[in-house]
Amino acid sequence: MAHPIAPQSVGKVAILGGGLAGLAAAAALGGAGYDVDLFEARPYFGGRATSYAIAEETIDNCQHILLRCCVNLMDFYERLGAAGEIEFHRNIDFIEPGGRTSRLYAGWLPPPLHFASAFSRATWLTWGEKFALGRGLLAMRQQRLTRTDLDAITMQAWLEQNHQPPRVIERFWRQVLVSAINEELHLMSAAHGFQVFWLGFLAGPDFYEMGIPAVPLAELYGQARWERYPQVRLRGRTPVEAVRFDGARISGIVAGGELQTADAYVSALPFEKAQPLLPPLPIDWTAFTHSPITGIHLWFDRPVTQLPHGTLLDRTIQWFFNKDEGRYLQVVVSASRSLTEMARGDVIALTLRELAEFLPTVHEAQLVKAHVVKEVRATFSACPGLEAKRPPAKTHFENLFLAGDWTRSGWPATMEGAVRSGYLAAEAVAESLGRPLKFLKPDVA
């Protein structure tokens, strides 16, 4: 669906930060006719969801995926003409050590029974464990709107309260949720776990389908995509050095050594970068901590798999993605605290050793080259009690607004959450300038 673009400027907005939140706010406001300057310290855009060149290769810093329930992220891609670059997959392969594979897919039954056929054929859980999992999913469906303490307890605690066996927790709940929310179950708010499973697995028959970009992430929102928005200027290599406060308003920012002024300002910076620039805001900055993600890129001299991707059970590595006919794999470890202090060579050795347990051809192949990306500040830790401390888009300064996946977007720290926050900030800007608009798409359920 094409989004209309207003023909003339209706106000000037400065956006601090060129991650997905800032880019989403820029696309929404630029499409509505606002004059937008976006300031980013790095030479590329997309924040922690981007790609860059190394050793004659262009790699994503880590494989990012979306589900069909991520309606605002898809809306953002449509605004940039990039929606056609997302390939959706309806099959998810769960692979056990030794290589035995079970495929998760939706059958003909309506939700929440649409996975019944796939679970009946699955080998990675016993029949008793499958029945226990079914009881857990039904309990989640029943308790979703009745329990009021979900943000006060961990997902691990809820699973134990609902009698989920250890192998079911490890092989299903943890496998899905740690990858989706980037936090371990014993540290994760149950409210976020419920949201992921409700929207992605229980609310609709195809919401679980996994979208994988067919091009490097940076191509989804690179400079060429913005030609349709002549009123938006992306200013890379232009860090914001200071924010000037004047009573109840922002009078300007210093970016790239120059004073910049606007009618409204959107900070789309990560919390650790926003804090020193925005000290007057009444935010409990100490409540926010990070959870890391590690991406391991492996190039082989021959194909080692024909599968497009797979989730790997019972080991440190969690997912692999086939990026070049089986010769180049990207392996992902979410909540990867055990790897952050590990030497690069040890991370590669561990990955190869474990990967060979799932893909035996790895034993026969020669590793041509490898690269490790440790995103130590990948996301905020979605711990219990944090939701009330996430700030909304509006601040007590008349013309300052907040975006970023750490703000109160209604979602955990995902690409969807980042885009939602950008749209919410754009709506707050439009309202403050006397022209209320709606950009945010409602959740699918």
C-alpha positions in Angstrom: 0.0 0.0 0.0 1.4 3.4 -1.0 1.5 6.1 1.7 0.6 9.6 0.5 3.2 12.3 0.9 2.2 15.8 1.7 3.4 18.4 -0.9 4.7 21.1 1.4 6.3 21.5 4.8 4.0 21.8 7.8 6.7 22.1 10.5 10.4 21.3 11.2 11.5 18.3 13.2 14.9 17.2 14.4 15.5 13.5 15.1 18.4 12.3 17.3 19.5 8.9 16.2 19.3 6.8 13.0 18.2 3.4 14.3 14.9 1.9 13.4 12.9 4.1 15.8 14.4 7.3 14.4 14.0 6.1 10.8 10.3 5.1 11.4 9.6 8.6 12.9 11.3 10.2 10.0 9.3 8.2 7.4 6.0 8.9 9.2 6.6 12.6 9.6 8.3 13.1 6.2 5.3 11.4 4.5 3.0 13.7 6.4 4.7 16.8 5.1 7.1 17.7 7.9 10.6 18.9 7.2 12.9 16.4 9.0 16.6 16.3 9.8 17.8 13.1 11.3 21.2 13.1 12.9 23.2 9.9 13.3 26.8 9.5 14.6 27.7 6.6 12.4 28.0 6.6 8.6 25.2 4.0 8.2 21.6 3.8 9.4 19.6 1.1 11.2 21.3 1.1 14.5 21.7 -2.4 15.8 19.8 -3.8 12.9 22.1 -2.9 10.0 24.9 -4.3 7.8 28.4 -3.3 6.8 31.3 -4.4 4.7 34.2 -6.6 6.0 36.8 -8.4 4.0 35.0 -8.1 0.6 31.7 -9.2 2.2 28.6 -7.3 3.3 27.2 -8.8 6.5 24.4 -8.1 8.9 25.6 -7.4 12.4 23.2 -10.2 13.4 20.4 -12.0 11.6 17.2 -10.1 12.3 13.8 -11.6 11.6 10.2 -10.7 12.0 6.9 -12.5 12.3 3.7 -11.7 10.3 2.3 -10.2 13.4 4.8 -7.3 13.2 2.4 -5.1 11.3 4.2 -1.8 12.1 7.5 -3.0 10.9 6.0 -4.1 7.6 4.2 -0.8 7.3 7.6 0.9 7.7 9.1 -1.3 5.0 6.1 -0.4 2.7 6.8 3.3 3.3 10.3 2.8 2.0 9.3 0.4 -0.8 11.2 -2.4 0.8 8.3 -4.8 1.8 9.1 -7.0 -1.3 12.5 -7.7 0.1 11.1 -9.8 3.0 10.7 -13.5 2.4 8.2 -15.3 4.7 8.7 -18.9 5.6 5.9 -21.1 7.0 8.1 -24.0 8.1 10.4 -23.8 11.2 12.8 -26.7 11.6 13.7 -27.8 15.1 16.9 -29.9 14.9 18.2 -32.2 17.6 21.8 -33.0 18.2 22.5 -35.9 15.7 20.5 -34.2 13.0 17.0 -35.4 13.5 14.6 -32.7 12.4 11.0 -31.9 13.3 9.1 -29.3 11.3 6.7 -26.8 12.9 4.0 -25.6 10.5 0.3 -24.6 10.6 -2.3 -27.1 9.6 -5.9 -26.8 8.6 -7.4 -26.6 12.1 -8.2 -23.1 13.5 -6.0 -21.5 16.2 -5.0 -22.5 18.8 -5.1 -26.0 17.3 -3.4 -25.1 14.0 -0.1 -26.7 15.1 -1.7 -30.0 16.2 -0.6 -32.0 13.1 3.0 -30.7 13.3 3.2 -31.5 17.1 1.8 -35.0 16.5 4.6 -35.7 14.1 7.4 -34.0 16.1 10.1 -36.2 17.6 11.8 -33.6 19.8 9.2 -34.1 22.6 7.6 -37.2 24.0 3.8 -37.6 23.9 3.6 -36.8 27.6 5.7 -33.7 27.0 3.4 -32.7 24.1 0.3 -33.0 26.3 2.0 -30.9 29.0 2.9 -28.3 26.4 -0.7 -28.2 25.1 -1.9 -27.6 28.7 0.6 -24.8 29.0 -0.6 -23.1 25.8 -4.2 -23.4 26.9 -3.3 -22.0 30.3 -1.6 -19.0 28.6 -4.7 -18.4 26.5 -6.9 -18.5 29.5 -4.7 -16.4 31.8 -3.7 -13.8 29.3 -6.5 -11.3 30.3 -7.1 -12.5 33.9 -3.8 -12.4 35.6 -2.6 -9.0 36.8 0.9 -10.0 38.0 2.5 -11.1 34.8 5.0 -8.2 34.8 5.9 -8.9 38.4 7.0 -12.5 37.8 9.5 -14.2 35.5 8.5 -16.4 32.6 10.4 -19.2 34.3 8.2 -18.8 37.4 5.0 -18.9 35.3 6.1 -22.0 33.5 6.9 -23.8 36.7 3.6 -22.7 38.2 1.9 -24.3 35.2 3.7 -27.6 35.5 5.8 -27.4 32.4 8.4 -30.2 32.3 12.1 -29.2 32.1 12.6 -30.6 28.6 9.5 -28.7 27.4 10.8 -25.5 28.9 14.2 -26.0 27.4 13.3 -27.3 24.0 10.2 -25.2 23.2 9.5 -22.3 25.5 13.2 -21.2 25.9 14.0 -21.9 22.3 11.3 -19.5 21.1 11.3 -16.9 23.8 15.0 -16.3 24.3 15.4 -15.7 20.6 12.4 -13.4 20.4 13.0 -11.3 23.5 16.8 -11.7 23.9 16.7 -12.6 27.6 16.8 -15.8 29.7 13.5 -17.1 31.1 14.6 -16.6 34.7 15.2 -12.9 33.9 12.3 -12.2 31.5 9.0 -10.7 32.5 6.2 -13.1 31.9 4.2 -10.3 30.4 6.6 -10.2 27.4 6.6 -14.0 27.1 2.8 -14.0 27.0 2.7 -11.2 24.3 5.1 -13.1 22.0 3.2 -16.3 22.2 -0.3 -14.8 22.0 0.5 -12.6 18.9 2.9 -15.0 17.2 1.5 -18.4 18.0 -2.0 -18.4 19.3 -4.0 -15.5 17.9 -3.9 -16.3 14.1 -3.0 -19.2 11.8 -0.1 -17.5 10.0 1.2 -14.9 12.5 4.1 -17.2 13.4 5.5 -17.2 9.8 9.1 -15.9 9.9 10.1 -13.1 7.6 13.8 -12.9 6.7 15.2 -10.0 4.6 16.5 -11.2 1.2 19.0 -8.4 1.1 21.5 -7.0 3.6 19.6 -5.0 6.3 21.2 -1.7 5.3 19.6 -2.0 1.9 16.2 -2.0 3.4 16.5 1.6 4.6 19.6 3.0 2.8 19.8 6.4 1.3 18.3 5.3 -2.0 15.1 4.4 -0.2 14.6 7.9 0.9 14.4 9.5 -2.5 10.6 9.4 -2.2 10.9 11.7 0.9 12.7 14.8 -0.3 11.8 16.6 2.9 13.8 14.1 5.0 17.5 14.5 5.3 19.6 11.7 6.8 22.8 13.2 8.2 25.3 10.4 8.9 28.6 11.1 10.7 26.8 13.9 12.6 26.6 13.0 16.3 24.4 15.0 18.6 26.8 16.6 21.2 24.4 18.6 23.3 20.7 19.4 23.9 19.9 23.0 25.0 17.1 23.4 27.4 15.2 26.7 27.8 12.6 26.6 30.5 9.8 24.2 29.4 11.2 23.8 25.8 14.2 22.7 23.8 15.8 25.7 22.1 18.2 23.6 19.9 20.7 20.9 19.7 24.4 20.9 18.8 25.1 18.3 16.1 28.3 17.9 14.2 29.6 21.1 16.0 26.7 23.2 14.7 23.6 24.6 16.4 20.4 23.1 14.9 16.9 24.3 15.6 13.5 22.9 14.9 9.8 23.1 16.0 10.0 19.7 17.7 12.7 17.2 18.7 12.6 13.4 18.9 15.3 11.6 20.8 15.5 8.1 19.3 18.8 7.3 21.0 19.5 4.2 23.1 19.0 4.8 26.8 22.7 4.8 27.6 23.3 7.6 25.0 20.1 9.5 25.9 20.9 9.7 29.6 23.9 12.1 29.4 22.1 14.3 26.9 18.7 14.4 28.7 19.5 14.6 32.4 16.4 16.7 33.3 14.0 13.9 32.4 12.5 12.1 35.4 13.6 8.6 34.2 15.0 5.9 36.5 18.0 5.2 34.2 19.3 2.6 36.6 16.4 0.3 35.9 17.7 -0.3 32.4 20.4 -2.9 31.7 21.5 -4.6 28.6 21.3 -8.2 27.2 23.8 -9.2 24.5 23.5 -11.0 21.1 26.3 -12.7 19.3 26.3 -13.4 15.6 28.9 -15.9 14.2 29.5 -15.7 10.4 31.0 -18.9 8.8 32.1 -19.3 5.2 32.8 -22.9 4.0 34.4 -24.3 0.9 31.2 -26.4 0.1 27.5 -26.5 1.1 26.9 -27.8 4.5 23.1 -27.8 4.5 20.1 -27.3 2.1 17.8 -26.0 4.9 17.1 -22.3 4.7 17.4 -22.0 8.5 16.9 -24.1 11.7 16.6 -23.8 15.4 19.1 -25.9 17.3 18.2 -27.7 20.5 20.1 -28.3 23.7 23.3 -26.4 22.8 24.8 -22.9 23.2 24.1 -22.0 19.5 20.4 -21.4 18.9 19.7 -20.7 15.2 21.5 -20.9 11.9 20.5 -19.0 8.7 21.6 -20.2 5.2 22.8 -17.1 3.4 24.5 -18.6 0.3 23.3 -22.1 -0.8 24.8 -23.6 2.3 28.3 -22.2 1.9 27.8 -19.2 4.2 25.9 -19.6 7.5 25.0 -17.0 10.1 24.7 -18.5 13.5 22.9 -16.6 16.3 23.1 -16.8 20.1 20.7 -14.5 22.0 21.2 -13.5 25.6 24.8 -14.5 24.9 26.4 -13.6 28.2 28.5 -16.8 28.2 30.2 -15.6 25.0 30.9 -11.9 25.7 34.2 -12.5 27.4 35.2 -15.5 25.3 38.0 -15.0 22.8 37.0 -14.9 19.1 38.8 -18.1 18.3 37.1 -19.9 21.1 33.7 -18.7 20.0 34.4 -20.0 16.5 35.6 -23.3 17.7 32.6 -23.8 20.0 30.3 -22.9 17.1 31.9 -25.3 14.7 31.9 -28.1 17.2 28.2 -27.7 18.1 27.1 -27.0 14.5 28.6 -30.3 13.3 26.3 -32.1 15.8 23.4 -30.8 13.8 24.9 -30.6 10.3 27.3 -33.5 9.9 28.7 -32.2 6.6 30.4 -29.5 8.7 32.9 -32.2 9.6 33.9 -32.6 6.0 33.9 -29.0 5.0 36.8 -26.6 5.3 36.2 -23.2 7.0 37.3 -20.5 4.6 36.8 -17.6 6.9 34.8 -16.5 10.0 33.7 -13.3 11.7 32.2 -12.8 15.1 30.0 -9.9 16.0 29.3 -9.3 19.7 26.5 -6.8 20.3 27.0 -6.4 24.0 24.3 -3.7 24.1 21.9 -5.4 21.7 18.7 -4.8 23.7 17.4 -3.8 27.1 16.9 -6.7 29.5 13.1 -7.3 29.7 13.0 -8.0 33.4 10.0 -8.0 35.7 8.8 -4.6 36.9 10.5 -2.6 34.1 7.3 -1.9 32.1 6.1 0.9 34.4 9.5 2.6 34.2 9.7 2.7 30.4 8.9 6.4 29.5 6.1 7.3 27.1 6.7 9.4 23.9 5.7 12.7 25.6 8.0 14.4 28.0 7.3 17.4 30.3 9.2 19.5 27.8 6.7 20.9 25.3 8.7 20.1 22.2 10.8 17.0 23.2 9.6 13.5 22.5 11.1 10.1 23.0 11.4 7.0 20.8 13.5 3.8 21.0 12.8 0.2 21.7 13.4 0.9 25.4 10.5 3.4 25.6 6.9 2.4 26.3 6.1 1.0 22.9 3.8 -1.8 24.1 6.3 -4.4 22.8 9.6 -5.8 24.0 13.0 -4.8 22.4 12.3 -5.9 18.9 12.4 -4.3 15.5 8.6 -4.0 15.8 8.9 -2.4 19.1 11.4 0.2 17.8 9.1 1.1 14.8 6.1 1.3 17.1 8.0 3.8 19.3 9.0 5.9 16.3 5.3 6.0 15.2 4.1 6.9 18.7 6.7 9.8 18.8 5.6 11.0 15.4 2.0 11.0 16.5 3.0 13.0 19.6 4.9 15.5 17.4 2.0 16.0 15.1 -0.4 16.5 18.0 1.9 19.1 19.6 2.1 21.0 16.4 -1.6 21.2 16.0 -2.2 18.6 13.4 -3.1 15.3 15.1 -2.3 12.2 12.9 -2.3 8.4 13.4 0.6 6.3 12.3 0.5 3.3 14.6 -1.1 0.2 13.3 -3.1 -1.8 16.0 -1.8 -5.2 17.0 -3.3 -8.1 15.0 -5.1 -9.3 18.1 
